[in-house]
Structure formats: C-alpha cells, structure tokens
C-alpha cells in the first residue's frame, strides 16, 4: 500500500499535522469513529513525546495488512511509527504503565494508554540510542490475549521527499504451512511506480501457494501492464523449517542465523520488463535464531545490519523501523523511496519489546 505520511516533528505545530494524518489514514482504512479516535490519540501522544522527551524526531504512518490469516480477506490497518535519536528511556516498564506521564503538556494518556487502545503497540528504547515506538490500529476491537495480534512480519515505508505515494510496497500472505513476504520497488518514483509495486503485492495474495520463483514468473506477466519493479520473495515453510528466497532486481536481503548475517542476492532484471530466463532459488534452514531483512535501494549503500544478540526478542515492525532510523539521518537523508520489511520466527508473545 503506497500511501505514506511522513511528518518531521520539531515544533508543536507538527503535532496537529500528525493528528490530521492519522485521521486521513483512518478514513482510507475505513475505520469507524472509535478506532479513528484511537489512531488520533496515539499519533498525538507519540508526537508530543517526540517534542518533550527526544528533542524532536519523525512520525511515519502507513497502511498495512492486519493480523488476518489471509490478508486479502481482511482490511487495511493504520500503522504509526515514532522514530527518534533522543536520550532514550531508562525505565521502559514505567513509561508503559497506563496513565504514566512526566510532562504537563501531555494528554495524560501516556504510552500505557496507547498500548491499551492500540491493537498492537511496541516500544524499544535505550539510554543514549533513542526510541522507536510502533502502533497498529485495526478495524476490529482490541483483543486481550497478547498473541492474538502478533505478526511474524513487519515493515515500514517512506517516500522520496516526503511525497504522498511511495514507489515501494511490501506485503505478506499465508497458504497452509507457507508464509510469504514480498518487497517490491516500482521503477522510478511517484504514482506509476506505486502502481507497479502495488500490483506485485496484489498478485502475491493470489499466488501465495506457489514457490517464490513461480510467484515471480506470475508477477512478470501481471506487471507487463506497468512500468515494472524489482521484487524479492521470501517464503518460510513452517512445516519443514526452511526458507526459500528468490529475487529479480535491486532488492537487498540479509539473513541472520547463529552464524551471523548472510546476504541473499537477487538476479539482475526487472519484473514485468526484463525478466531473466532463469531465476536462482536460495534455500536455508529457518529456526528460532533466524531473522530476515529485506530492503529497497533507498537505504544507503554502506548500510550494515545491526549486530545485537537481543534483536530476536523484538517485534518485526520495531526491527524494520529501527533499521530505517539508524540507516539515515538529517545529514544523510534517503535519496529514494525506501522500504524495510522483516520476517521473524512466529514466537513473539510479550506485551512490549526488550531494549535494543
């Protein structure tokens, strides 16, 4: 889903901009009045915290697939991400207690209330390294069992120059024991690039029962009506505990296992335009110590994945947002549409993440 709201938050006027963005995103996701109010409250609280505790940062809002077993049968959710390089939090647990607030200008809701009203809320913070907070507002009500709304996939997307549409898109789908993650980078920028990447995500939902190479071949036919895209497909067979990966075009992929990080290389070409005669399929074991990061070429060329043994305790959306945050800075802004998508073992049940 290509629509993006990215708001730098460095003065109080931008808090209102975040609230308006949350309202617009909720309308596109067809959220009702109560869920829209929840999105606005979470956005306002996170933006306020950026000003009061971090000296500023940025908010990124995306429309994402919710926790439905088949995303095609579900409705979009509103995802709100708060990113900063501020002083961080010494006591994450205290900050997450319902009603906790340390500033007079806060709504008095606190991060604990954000966690209570969001369908999924995650926070990662460490002194001296900053904070990443992510929230997802679904069309349906909040469920009390923590595992109900936990996903083994997550991602974040921004557009070049804070444009309304990104040429990147990511998506996921299940089919029996197969869990498939896709990241597509439409050729160029703007609406036509967004059309290509969105078409790739939509085709995934119809082809999730196929292997990654077969999915790419089907997408090549579908994307001939577009300007084309670079596409990477990662598929976990949960029964066999095996990862299959195939890609065409300039999509980066890094697989983390007990032995460290390994790059997974895509084949040159463009899906929908210059499709190779043969697409290599990469296989690798998939276990509880694994993590896969896909990213478009908007990340700096010298980007390296984080090397933290505690990384696997984090929600995939938090990992993706942290990668995006740490790969760029105001002095080194992204020079392209940028997406990061993460696939992780399906075992997260904690109500908030450990510190990075």
Secondary structure, DSSP 8 states (H G I E B T S, - for coil): --BEEEEEESSTHHHHHHHHHHHHHHHHTT--HHHHHHHHHHHHHHHHHHHHHHS-EEEEEEEEE-S-SSGGGS-EEEEEEEEE-S---S-HHHHTSTT----TTS-S-HHHHHHHHSSEEEEEEETTTEEEEEEEE-SS---SSGGGG--SEEEEEE-GGG-SB-SEEEEEEEETTEEEEEEEEESSSHHHHHHHHHHHHHHHHHHTTS-HHHHHHHHHHHGGGSS-EEEEEEEEETTTTEEEEEEESS-EEEEEETTEEEE---BSSBBTTB--S----EEEE--TT-EEEEE-TTS-TT------TTGGGS-HHHHHHHHHHHH-BTTB--SS-EEEEEEE-S----SS----
